[in-house]
Amino acid sequence: MQLNKLLGLAALALCLGGPARADLVIEGRAAQALHCSAMLAMVSNVMADAGLISPRAAKSALIGSAVMLNYVPGSDDQKMQAMRQRFQRIMASRTPTDLFKEYTSTARWCNAHFLPK
């Protein structure tokens, strides 16, 4: 997948719910990578919107999020569907404060397991 295309799709997935589709089932390590990717994209987007990180840092975070998606099987469309589903589940089950706490406690693990060293 081209990085620019993935970044654009990830940004779009953050903003749009997308059409209703049957839920994808992603399990194990791929599910962990998907969750880490979604949290990184969401947290960096919120922080950038609030002026807490620079646009450059936000773009770097989206690149990291895209790299994490390499661990998720499926086509680009399926990966974006999975991201939309994960965003919706995260937003439905966590307050922004809860999301930041979760990300803070797991970011190091996510980076160690799904980003190149």
Secondary structure, 3 states (H helix, E strand, C coil): CCHHHHHHHHHHHHHCCCCCCCCCCCCHHHHHHHHHHHHHHHHHHHHHHCCCCCHHHHHHHHHHHHHHHHHCCCCHHHHHHHHHHHHHHHHHHCCHHHHHHHHHHHHHHHHHHHCCC
